[in-house]
Amino acid sequence: MIFPLAIGLIGCAILIALGTWQLRRLEWKQGVLAEIEAEIGAEPVALPEDIDPSMKYLPVRVAGVIGEEELHVLVSRKQIGAGYLIVAPFTTEDGRRVLLDRGFVGDMEKDAERETGAATVTGNLHWPDDMNSSTPSPDLGRNIWFGRDIPAMAAALGTEPVLIVAREATGPGIEPMPVGTEGIPNDHLQYAITWFSLAAVWLGMTLFLLWRIRARTV
């Protein structure tokens, strides 16, 4: 019985250690998410002169003009259904031209007229992770994009490859979809529960095996 008992205890120890490690990772990830949320909700600043992806989530407030051109990004929202993110060019007061994610409209409002012109936009710089190897190319004929491809959209609208995601309304009929941490995965608690559950199963199997061995020797 010594060998199966040793294997059982070693296996349980390994699985419990993995679960404990995931709990430490959970605490670390919660700290990271809290830092990101604090950064997202900080006081907006003027649009920096030099912008790069290290400024992801930076809150900004910019005055300028929302252009009439639009790119429509197909998305689906839970309990709402399909719709589109409206991405438009935004020309700042000092002449810079950037991308503006104005927010969400329903499927039937894709081609509706929207309010444009002078506006002060409050939002966050963002480089979304919408694109991967399986994302289809945009349907340019119907003006349907399947992800916010910043370089391609900037080329299509003649802007800098910079995206501001509005966190306040930029016109009637458009629901802002501000930057948040909802899309950042944090599955460490589920992983920890899985490892601890496997440890319990392993212990149960070990006890059952020991019982069987003892029963045979009696």
C-alpha positions as CSV (number, residue, x, y, z in Angstrom):
1,M,0.0,0.0,0.0
2,I,3.0,2.3,0.4
3,F,3.5,2.9,-3.3
4,P,-0.1,3.8,-4.2
5,L,-0.3,5.9,-1.1
6,A,2.8,7.8,-2.1
7,I,1.6,8.4,-5.6
8,G,-1.8,9.6,-4.2
9,L,-0.2,12.1,-1.8
10,I,2.3,13.4,-4.4
11,G,-0.5,13.8,-7.0
12,C,-2.7,15.7,-4.5
13,A,0.2,17.9,-3.5
14,I,1.0,18.8,-7.1
15,L,-2.7,19.6,-7.9
16,I,-3.2,21.6,-4.8
17,A,0.0,23.5,-5.6
18,L,-1.3,24.3,-9.1
19,G,-4.6,25.5,-7.6
20,T,-2.7,27.7,-5.1
21,W,-0.6,29.2,-7.9
22,Q,-3.7,30.1,-9.8
23,L,-5.1,31.9,-6.7
24,R,-1.9,33.9,-6.6
25,R,-2.3,34.7,-10.3
26,L,-5.9,35.7,-9.7
27,E,-4.8,38.2,-7.1
28,W,-2.1,39.5,-9.5
29,K,-4.6,39.8,-12.3
30,Q,-7.2,41.6,-10.2
31,G,-4.5,44.1,-9.3
32,V,-3.7,44.7,-13.0
33,L,-7.4,45.1,-13.8
34,A,-7.8,47.6,-11.0
35,E,-4.8,49.7,-12.4
36,I,-6.3,49.6,-15.9
37,E,-9.7,50.7,-14.6
38,A,-8.1,53.6,-12.6
39,E,-6.2,54.6,-15.8
40,I,-9.4,54.5,-17.9
41,G,-11.3,56.6,-15.5
42,A,-8.7,59.2,-14.8
43,E,-9.1,62.9,-15.6
44,P,-8.9,63.4,-19.4
45,V,-5.9,65.2,-20.9
46,A,-5.3,66.9,-24.3
47,L,-4.4,64.7,-27.2
48,P,-0.6,64.0,-27.0
49,E,1.5,65.2,-29.9
50,D,3.3,61.9,-30.2
51,I,1.1,58.9,-29.8
52,D,2.0,55.2,-29.6
53,P,0.3,52.0,-28.4
54,S,1.9,52.4,-24.9
55,M,-0.7,55.0,-24.4
56,K,-3.5,52.5,-24.6
57,Y,-6.5,53.5,-22.3
58,L,-5.2,57.1,-21.9
59,P,-8.3,59.3,-21.3
60,V,-8.4,62.4,-23.6
61,R,-10.7,65.3,-24.3
62,V,-10.5,66.9,-27.7
63,A,-12.4,69.6,-29.5
64,G,-12.9,69.5,-33.2
65,V,-15.2,68.4,-36.0
66,I,-16.8,65.0,-36.5
67,G,-16.7,64.1,-40.3
68,E,-19.7,62.8,-42.2
69,E,-17.8,59.7,-43.5
70,E,-18.4,56.5,-41.6
71,L,-17.1,53.0,-41.3
72,H,-19.5,50.4,-39.9
73,V,-18.0,47.6,-37.7
74,L,-20.3,44.6,-37.3
75,V,-20.7,43.6,-33.7
76,S,-23.1,41.5,-31.6
77,R,-24.2,42.4,-28.0
78,K,-25.6,40.1,-25.5
79,Q,-29.4,40.5,-25.1
80,I,-29.4,43.1,-27.8
81,G,-28.2,41.4,-30.9
82,A,-26.4,42.5,-34.0
83,G,-25.5,46.1,-34.7
84,Y,-22.6,48.3,-35.7
85,L,-19.9,50.5,-34.2
86,I,-19.7,53.8,-36.0
87,V,-16.2,54.9,-36.7
88,A,-15.8,58.4,-38.2
89,P,-13.0,60.8,-38.9
90,F,-12.4,63.5,-36.3
91,T,-10.5,66.6,-37.1
92,T,-9.1,68.4,-34.1
93,E,-8.9,72.2,-33.8
94,D,-5.2,72.1,-34.6
95,G,-5.8,70.2,-37.8
96,R,-5.0,66.6,-36.8
97,R,-7.3,63.9,-38.2
98,V,-7.9,60.8,-36.1
99,L,-10.4,58.0,-35.9
100,L,-13.4,58.3,-33.6
101,D,-15.4,55.3,-32.4
102,R,-18.7,57.0,-31.7
103,G,-20.5,53.9,-30.3
104,F,-23.2,51.4,-31.1
105,V,-26.3,51.6,-33.3
106,G,-28.8,48.8,-34.0
107,D,-28.8,46.9,-37.2
108,M,-31.7,48.9,-38.7
109,E,-29.9,52.2,-38.0
110,K,-26.7,51.3,-40.0
111,D,-27.4,53.8,-42.8
112,A,-29.4,56.4,-40.8
113,E,-28.3,60.0,-40.9
114,R,-26.3,61.1,-37.9
115,E,-25.4,64.4,-36.3
116,T,-21.9,65.5,-37.2
117,G,-20.0,68.8,-37.1
118,A,-18.3,70.6,-34.2
119,A,-18.0,68.6,-31.0
120,T,-15.9,68.1,-27.9
121,V,-15.1,64.4,-27.5
122,T,-14.2,62.7,-24.2
123,G,-12.9,59.2,-24.6
124,N,-9.9,56.9,-24.4
125,L,-7.1,56.0,-26.8
126,H,-7.4,52.4,-27.7
127,W,-5.8,49.7,-29.8
128,P,-8.5,47.0,-29.8
129,D,-7.7,43.3,-30.2
130,D,-10.5,42.8,-32.8
131,M,-8.4,41.3,-35.6
132,N,-6.9,37.8,-35.9
133,S,-6.1,35.4,-38.7
134,S,-9.7,34.3,-39.1
135,T,-11.2,37.8,-39.3
136,P,-12.7,38.3,-42.8
137,S,-11.7,41.2,-45.0
138,P,-14.1,44.1,-45.0
139,D,-17.0,44.2,-47.4
140,L,-16.2,47.6,-48.8
141,G,-19.2,47.5,-51.2
142,R,-21.7,47.4,-48.2
143,N,-19.4,49.3,-45.9
144,I,-19.2,46.4,-43.4
145,W,-16.1,45.8,-41.4
146,F,-15.6,42.8,-39.2
147,G,-13.1,44.3,-36.7
148,R,-11.5,47.6,-35.9
149,D,-8.4,47.4,-38.1
150,I,-6.8,50.6,-37.2
151,P,-4.2,50.9,-40.0
152,A,-6.7,49.9,-42.7
153,M,-9.4,52.2,-41.3
154,A,-7.0,55.1,-41.1
155,A,-6.0,54.6,-44.7
156,A,-9.7,54.4,-45.8
157,L,-10.6,57.7,-44.0
158,G,-7.3,59.5,-44.4
159,T,-6.5,59.8,-40.7
160,E,-3.6,59.1,-38.4
161,P,-3.7,55.4,-37.2
162,V,-5.1,56.6,-33.8
163,L,-8.4,55.7,-32.4
164,I,-10.4,57.5,-29.7
165,V,-13.3,55.5,-28.2
166,A,-15.9,57.9,-27.0
167,R,-17.1,57.4,-23.4
168,E,-19.8,60.1,-23.7
169,A,-22.5,60.6,-26.3
170,T,-21.4,62.2,-29.5
171,G,-24.9,62.6,-31.0
172,P,-28.5,61.3,-30.6
173,G,-29.2,57.7,-31.5
174,I,-25.6,56.5,-30.8
175,E,-24.9,54.6,-27.6
176,P,-21.3,55.0,-26.4
177,M,-19.4,51.8,-25.8
178,P,-16.5,53.1,-23.7
179,V,-13.3,51.2,-23.2
180,G,-13.4,48.8,-20.2
181,T,-11.8,45.8,-18.8
182,E,-14.7,43.4,-19.6
183,G,-12.9,42.0,-22.6
184,I,-9.7,41.2,-20.7
185,P,-9.8,37.5,-19.7
186,N,-9.5,36.6,-16.0
187,D,-10.1,32.9,-15.7
188,H,-7.7,32.1,-12.8
189,L,-10.5,31.4,-10.3
190,Q,-12.0,28.8,-12.7
191,Y,-8.6,27.3,-13.2
192,A,-8.0,27.2,-9.4
193,I,-11.4,25.5,-8.8
194,T,-10.5,23.0,-11.6
195,W,-7.2,22.1,-10.0
196,F,-8.7,21.8,-6.5
197,S,-11.5,19.6,-7.9
198,L,-9.0,17.3,-9.6
199,A,-7.1,17.1,-6.3
200,A,-10.3,16.0,-4.5
201,V,-11.0,13.4,-7.2
202,W,-7.4,12.2,-7.1
203,L,-7.6,11.8,-3.3
204,G,-10.9,10.0,-3.6
205,M,-9.5,7.6,-6.2
206,T,-6.4,7.0,-4.0
207,L,-8.6,6.2,-1.0
208,F,-10.7,3.8,-3.1
209,L,-7.6,2.1,-4.4
210,L,-6.3,1.7,-0.9
211,W,-9.6,0.3,0.2
212,R,-9.6,-2.2,-2.7
213,I,-6.0,-3.3,-1.8
214,R,-6.9,-3.7,1.8
215,A,-10.0,-5.7,1.0
216,R,-8.0,-8.1,-1.1
217,T,-5.5,-8.8,1.6
218,V,-8.0,-9.4,4.4
